[in-house]
């Protein structure tokens, strides 16, 4: 599921990047790996546990942003009668990480790769995450190889997952793939990305699921000030995301069928959160008739429109109730679905960047082999939701603080200026404090005033914008 993406460019000594570095220090983000962890990573990188099954004859490709080197997934797509065959290879981190050793303990401490606008703080040492475990082109790698057969409408008809040796033939990027598909020059394994992705999007619509095409905010330094822009995702990114969703849904169904697993669950959003989004839509001049559902509105939006882009950013707040639900011994949990997916779903496609995915892979491999998951998986299972929740809280704090810093940098030279805005939220305990959405630029910040007209337009003055304190403050005019 999407997170809010912000990218910052500029020299490391630039004020904005200096503020981000200070934030990492303040939050105690563990940037350096302990020596014993690095030593173990170096050893296992040279001698991983390799599977016997050889699938290196399959011409996989990876599809990621151009600069990415931590490649979790490789893909091969083909026709199968009137339907399709999706082969999805996922990096086998368990081939390198020994349960209970230093590398494993450090991964449990970090939980997730943390993404800052200017850099990332990885879950695993880069000798693994960007080297020996990454599905880099031309390299033989251990993987969990999913084979998912679909009918002509994109519905799943057969599933297999096994450990295998794989070799990616090409590292592709979204812009290049989009250009090939649009021009009709893509080879079939790449060209089918559109057909399969579109079929899965239709399945998503039928079941009531929602995929947020969240644009990436880019902050660039220009003439000693900062400029905000958006990069809308390409269709190829959405088609590729459908393959990951397909695998996560398939893995969840395997877990449920075999009675042990860890699901990614999300209850339906409370009415108050949807009402808040309606106020944001009003602030951004987005027409949302009451008879139009949230899902239908999302599908009508254009991420290339700055107003729509800002609204899609705010829609990610409906995902905040997501968590991990463990079950075992055939006793299924009360909630098994993810409201945005509109189906059971689990995280299993990004083990280089997320701890829980390594465990999900082991459970699915055991399910297909009709055996119990390894003891080390079962021993850690009950503690995983709490550990992942702790990691998610840290990631959420990083995201919120980074947004505050970036928006403060964007507005730092405009203190005293007046903007058009709309109050989208008011603190129920302090009615003089709330949240305002500016019309332009698409910034959301704290506002103080008495009274605050919830859901109405008003003029606001920027009272504070300091990247060093990572806060902005508006007052009602």
N, C-alpha and C positions, 0 to 999 in steps of 0.2 A: 504494500500500500504506500501511497506517496507521502513524502515528507516535504516540508517547505524548502525549496532549493534556492539558495542565494550564492552567487559567485562574485568574488571581489578580486580585482586585478590591481597591480601597482607594486611599487618597491616595498620590501619588508619594513623599511624605516618610515613609510608613509603613516600619517596619524591613524588612519582607520585600521591598518594592519597591526600597528602598535597596540591599539585598543583591544584587538582580538587576541593578541599574544598575552596581554594582561589578564584577559578573561580566562584563558586556559590556566594561567598561574593561580588565579583566584579560586577557580573551581577544583584545583588539584588534579587536573587531567593528567593521567599517567603517560606522558609522551615517550619516555625512555623505557625500554625493556630491561629487567634485571639481567646481569651477566649470565646467570645459570640458565635463564630462559633462552637467551640468544645462543648459548652453547648447545643446548638441546636442539634448538631449531636447526642449527648448522648440521648437527649429526643426523637428524631424521631427514633433512633435505637430501642427504646423500644416500640414505638407505631406508626408503619408505617400505611399508608392507604392501606388496603388489599382488593384485588378483591374478588368477590363472586365465580367465576368459579374455581373449584378445579381440577387440573391436576396432583395431587401428585401420582396418580397411574401409571403414565408413568415413566419407569425406565431410567431417564436421566443419562448421564455421562458428566463430563467436561474433556477437553484435553488441557493441558498447560504444560509449563516447570515445573519440580518437585517442585521448591521453590515458585511458584506463589501462592498467596492467594487472589489477586483481580480478581476473576473469573467472567467475564462478560457473558460468554455463556455456556449453557449446551445443549447437543445434544441427540436425539434419532432417529435412522434410522431403517426403516423397508421396507419390500417389499409391493408393492401394485399392484396386478395383474402382468403384465410384467414390471411394472415400480417400482417407489420407493416413499416413503413418508419421507420427512425430517421434523422433529420437532426440532426447534431451539429456545430455551428459552434465552432471553436476560434480564439481570438484570434491574429491573424497578426502576431507580433512582428517578423518579418523585414520587414514593411512600414515599420517605424520605425527599425530598427537596421541601419546600414550596416556590412558586414564590414570589419574593420581600423580602424575609427574609434574615437574615445574611448568612446562608449557601449558598443560591442562589447567593447572591452578591459576595461571596468569589469565587465561581465556575466561575463566569463571569470574575473575576479578574485574575484567574489562567489559565483558558481556557483548558489547557492540563496537563496531567501528564508529567513531564520532566524527561527524562532518561539520567543519567550520567553513565559512565562506572562502577562506584563503588556503586551507589545507585540511587533511584528514588525519585522525589519530587511529591507527589500525588495531584490530582485534588480535591479529597474529603478527609476529615479526615479518618484515617484508621479504626475507629470504624464502619464506613459505608463501605468504599471501600474494606477492608479486613475482615469485620465482617458482620454486619446485612444486607447489600445489596449484598454481594458477594454470588455466588451460590455454597456455600461450601457443601460437601457431608453430607447427613443425616439431613439437615436443610430445613425447609419449608420457601420458599422465594417468594415474588411477582416478576413477570416477564412479559415481553411482549412475548407471545408465538406465534411464527410463525409456520404455517403448510404449507409446500410447496410440492405439488405433482408433480412428474416428470414422463415422459414416459421412455421407455426402453433406449432411447438415451440420457437421461439427460435433456430434454427440459421441461420447466415449463408448466403444464397443469391446475393447480388450486392453489389458494393462500388464506390463512386466517391468520389474526393476531388479537389476543385479549389478554386482561389482564388475568392472571391466577396465581394460586398458584402452584409452582412446587417444587420438591425435587430431588436433584441429589443423585444417589445411589453410585457413585464412582468418585474419583478424579484420573484420569489417566494421564500418561505422555507419550510423544512422543516415547521415546525409548522402553518403555514397550509395547505400542500398536503396534509399528513396529515389535517387536519380536513376539507378538502373531499372527499378521496377516501373517508374513512370515512363521511361524511354522504351520499355519492352525488351531490354537487352540482358536482363538478369537470367542466369541459369536456373533450371527448374527448382533445385533445393532452396534457392533464395526467392525466386518468383512466387513460390507457394506460400511464402510468409503472408502475402496480402490475402490470398484465398482463405487460408486457414484462420488468420487473424480476424478477417471479416466474418467468417462463419461463427467463430467463438463470440464475437461482439453481438451477433444476432441472438445467440444462446443467452448471453448476459441480459439483453433486453427482455427476452421472454421470461426469464426467471426473476426479473426485477432488480438485477444487480446494477451497481454504479461504479464506473471507473473515472476517477478524476484526472483529467489531462492537465495537471498542474504545471503552469509555465515556470521557467527558471528566471528569477530576478537576477539581473546583472548590474552591479554598481561599478562604474568606471570613473577614474579621476580625469578631469578635463579643466584646464585653466585654473588649477588650484581649488577646484570645487568638485563635487560628486554629482553624477548624473545617473538616474534610475531608468533602466530599460527592462523589457521582458523578452524572453525567447520562448516562443510557443513550441510545444513538442510536435515532431513530425508524425504523420500517420504510421510510419514504420516503427516508431517507438511504442505506439499503442498496440500494434499487431504483435510486436515482440513481447509486450507485457502480458498479452493474452496467453502466451505459451507458459509463462511463469505461473499465472493464475490457474491454468489448466492442470499443471503439475501439482500445485498446492492443493487443489480440490481433489484430484485423484488420490494423493497421499492421505488426505483426511478420510476419504471413503474407505481406503484400505485399513486405516487405523480403527475406524468404527466397526468395520466388518470383523476385525480380529480382536476387538475388545480392549486394546491397550493403545494409548497415544497421548499426544499433546496437541491440542487444537488452538488456533488463533480465533478467538470469539469476540463478537461485538454485539451488544444489545441494540435494539432500535433506539434511535436518538430521541430524547425527551422533547415534548412539544416546545418547551422553553428555548431549547437550542435552535430549533427550526425557526421559531419566531424571531430570534436574534438575527438569523441569516436573512430573514425577510426584511428586517430593518436595514441590514447592510445592502441588500439589493436596492432598496429605496434610495439609499445614500449614493449609490453608483448609477442611478437612472436605469436600472435593469427591470423590465416589466415582468412581474411574476404574478399572473392572475391566480386567484385562490383556487380555481378549479384545476390548475396545472400542478402536477406532483413535483416533488423535489427531483426525482430521477429524470422526468421529462424535461425539466428546466435545464439540468446539467447537460443533457445531450444536445440542447439547442444553442449552447454557448460556444463562442469562438475564442480559443485561448490567445489568438493573435490580437484581439481587441483589448486594450489596456484595462478598460472597465471590467470586462469579463475575466481577464487575467487576475485582477485584484479580488474579484468575488470567488474565483476558484481557489485562490490562496486561503481565503477564510473558510471555505467548505471543509478544509482539512481538520477544522476543529471538531467536526462531527465524529472523527475517528478517535478522539481522545479516550473514549471508554473501552477501547480494545484491550484485551488481555489474553493470557494463556490459560487454558483449562486442561488439566491432566485427568485421565481416567485409566483404570486398569481392571483386570479380571472380569471383563465383560460388563461392568457396571457403568453405564453411560451417563454423562452429566446432563443436567437439566437443560442447559443451553449448548447446542452443538454447532450453531451456525454463526457466520459473520454477516452482520446486517448489510454491509456494503457489497459483499460478494453475493449475498442472498443464497448461500449454500454453505455446507461444512468446508472448512479451509484450514490449512496449516502452513507454517513457514518451513520450507525445506530446500529452497533454491539458491540461498546465499550463505553457505557455511563459512566462506572466507571472511564474512563481515558480520555474522550473527551467530551467537553461541547455540541457540536452540535448534538450528537447522541440522547440526551434526547428530543430535539425538533423534530428530525426526527421520533422518535417513536410515539410521540403524533399526528403528521400529518398523519402517516400511520394508526394508530388506528382509527382516525376520518374518514379517507377515506373508510375503510372497513365498518364502521358503517354508512356511508353515512350522515355524519354530518360535520359541520364546526369545524376546530381545536379550542381548547380553546383560549379565549381572550389573556391569558398571552403568548401563543405561537405566535399569530399574532402580538401582540404588540412588541415582540422582534425580529421578523423575519428579518426586513430590516437591522438591525444593526449586525446581526450574521456574514455575510461575513467579515466585517471589523474587528470584534472582533476575529474571527477565524484566519484571516490573521495576526493580531498582535501576537496572540499566536503562530502561525506557524513560524513567524520571530524569536521569542524568542527561540523556539525549534530548529530552524535551526542554530541560533548563538551558542547555547549550543553544537549542534552536531559538527559544524565546529571547535569551540575552543577545544572541547574534542579530536577530531582527531589530531589537532595540538599538544596538550599537550602530547598525547600518543605517537605520532611519534617522538617528541622531546626526550621523555624519552627513547624510543627504541634506538635512535642514539646518546645519550648524551656522550657516551664514544668513539665515532668514529669521532669526529671533526678532520678534516685534511685528513681523508680517502678518497680514490677515488672510484667512483662507475660507472657502466655502466647505462646509462639512455637514455631517448628520450624526446625532447621538445614537449609537447602536446598542448601548448597554448602560445601565445605571446600577451602582452598588445598592443592594436592597437595605443594607445596614447604614450606608452613608450616602443619602440621596444627592449630595452635592458633588459626588465623585463618580465619574463614568468613563466611557470609552467613545471616542469620536472617530469617524471614518472621513478622511478628506476626500473631496471630489478629485482634486489633482494637486500634487502627485498622490498616488494611491497609497497613503500612509494611514496607519491606525495608531492612535496614541491616547494617553490619559488626558482627561479634561476635568477641570474643576469649575464650578459655577452654581448659582442658585437663582431659580431652579434650572434643572437640566431637562429640556424638552425631548423626552425619549421618542425616537423615530421621526423627529422633525428636523428640517434644515435650519442651519443657523450659521452665523459668521463667528469664526474663532480666531484668537490671536495666539501665535506661538510664543510661549513664555520661557521655555527652556529647551535646549538641544545641545547636549554635551556628550560626545562619543566616549569620553573618559568615564562618565557615570552611567553610560548606556541607557539614559532615560530622556524622554521628551515629554513636555507638558504643555497643554493648551488651556486657555481660559476663554469663557464665553464673552463675546463683545457686547 
